[in-house]
Amino acid sequence: MNAAIRETSFGKMLSIDWQGERTTELLRFDSKGKPHEHDRWEHCVVLRGSGRIIIFQVAFRVRKGDILSIPPGKTHWMDPDLKLGEPFEILLWYSDEPVKLWSPQP
Protein backbone atom coordinates (compact mmCIF):
# COMPACT_ATOMS: atom_id res chain seq x y z
CA MET A 1 0.00 0.00 0.00
CA ASN A 2 1.25 3.48 -0.88
CA ALA A 3 -0.19 6.76 0.38
CA ALA A 4 0.78 10.27 -0.72
CA ILE A 5 -0.40 13.82 -0.09
CA ARG A 6 0.02 16.33 -2.89
CA GLU A 7 -1.06 19.80 -3.93
CA THR A 8 -3.43 19.89 -6.91
CA SER A 9 -5.02 22.53 -9.12
CA PHE A 10 -8.06 22.54 -6.79
CA GLY A 11 -6.48 22.05 -3.34
CA LYS A 12 -5.00 18.96 -1.66
CA MET A 13 -5.31 15.23 -2.25
CA LEU A 14 -4.38 12.23 -0.14
CA SER A 15 -4.31 9.20 -2.43
CA ILE A 16 -4.04 5.55 -1.49
CA ASP A 17 -2.86 2.93 -3.96
CA TRP A 18 -3.31 -0.77 -3.29
CA GLN A 19 -1.40 -3.35 -5.36
CA GLY A 20 -0.46 -0.67 -7.88
CA GLU A 21 -4.02 0.60 -8.35
CA ARG A 22 -5.56 3.84 -7.08
CA THR A 23 -8.35 2.86 -4.69
CA THR A 24 -9.15 5.80 -2.41
CA GLU A 25 -8.71 9.57 -2.25
CA LEU A 26 -9.42 12.27 0.30
CA LEU A 27 -9.89 15.60 -1.47
CA ARG A 28 -9.96 19.11 -0.01
CA PHE A 29 -11.19 21.74 -2.47
CA ASP A 30 -9.92 25.31 -2.28
CA SER A 31 -11.20 26.02 -5.80
CA LYS A 32 -13.23 24.44 -8.59
CA GLY A 33 -11.98 21.15 -9.99
CA LYS A 34 -11.32 20.48 -13.68
CA PRO A 35 -13.52 18.27 -15.90
CA HIS A 36 -12.22 14.71 -16.10
CA GLU A 37 -13.43 11.11 -16.28
CA HIS A 38 -12.43 7.64 -15.08
CA ASP A 39 -12.79 4.12 -16.46
CA ARG A 40 -14.23 2.87 -13.13
CA TRP A 41 -17.07 3.87 -10.81
CA GLU A 42 -16.21 6.77 -8.50
CA HIS A 43 -18.11 6.86 -5.19
CA CYS A 44 -18.09 10.10 -3.21
CA VAL A 45 -18.97 10.80 0.43
CA VAL A 46 -19.07 14.47 1.42
CA LEU A 47 -17.27 14.76 4.77
CA ARG A 48 -17.36 18.55 5.25
CA GLY A 49 -18.91 21.56 3.59
CA SER A 50 -21.12 21.73 0.53
CA GLY A 51 -20.91 22.30 -3.18
CA ARG A 52 -21.88 20.82 -6.50
CA ILE A 53 -20.76 17.70 -8.30
CA ILE A 54 -21.35 18.19 -12.00
CA ILE A 55 -21.79 15.00 -14.03
CA PHE A 56 -22.11 15.40 -17.79
CA GLN A 57 -23.46 18.99 -17.41
CA VAL A 58 -26.00 18.06 -14.67
CA ALA A 59 -25.26 19.70 -11.30
CA PHE A 60 -26.01 17.81 -8.09
CA ARG A 61 -26.00 19.94 -4.93
CA VAL A 62 -24.27 18.02 -2.15
CA ARG A 63 -23.45 18.63 1.50
CA LYS A 64 -21.96 16.83 4.48
CA GLY A 65 -23.27 13.25 4.67
CA ASP A 66 -24.34 12.95 1.03
CA ILE A 67 -23.17 9.98 -1.05
CA LEU A 68 -23.01 10.08 -4.84
CA SER A 69 -21.73 7.55 -7.40
CA ILE A 70 -20.36 8.61 -10.77
CA PRO A 71 -20.53 6.02 -13.58
CA PRO A 72 -17.42 5.17 -15.62
CA GLY A 73 -16.75 7.35 -18.65
CA LYS A 74 -18.87 10.31 -17.46
CA THR A 75 -17.16 13.69 -17.49
CA HIS A 76 -17.44 15.29 -14.06
CA TRP A 77 -15.93 17.85 -11.68
CA MET A 78 -16.48 19.31 -8.22
CA ASP A 79 -17.37 22.93 -7.45
CA PRO A 80 -17.19 23.93 -3.75
CA ASP A 81 -19.36 26.53 -1.98
CA LEU A 82 -16.38 28.48 -0.69
CA LYS A 83 -18.47 31.52 0.32
CA LEU A 84 -19.84 29.58 3.28
CA GLY A 85 -16.40 29.51 4.92
CA GLU A 86 -16.26 25.74 5.52
CA PRO A 87 -13.85 23.47 3.66
CA PHE A 88 -15.32 21.15 1.01
CA GLU A 89 -13.91 17.69 1.65
CA ILE A 90 -14.82 14.48 -0.14
CA LEU A 91 -13.76 10.90 0.52
CA LEU A 92 -13.94 8.83 -2.64
CA TRP A 93 -13.14 5.34 -3.74
CA TYR A 94 -13.11 3.55 -7.07
CA SER A 95 -14.69 0.22 -7.98
CA ASP A 96 -15.58 -1.87 -11.00
CA GLU A 97 -19.22 -2.20 -9.88
CA PRO A 98 -21.87 0.24 -8.62
CA VAL A 99 -22.36 0.42 -4.86
CA LYS A 100 -25.35 -1.21 -3.22
CA LEU A 101 -26.47 1.01 -0.38
CA TRP A 102 -28.24 -0.67 2.50
CA SER A 103 -29.99 1.36 5.15
CA PRO A 104 -31.62 -0.73 7.89
CA GLN A 105 -34.98 0.43 9.18
CA PRO A 106 -35.16 1.29 12.91
Summary of the structure (lengths in Angstrom):
residues: 106
radius of gyration: 13.8
end to end distance: 37.5
largest distance: 43.0
contacts: 275
relative contact order: 0.26
helix: 3%
strand: 58%
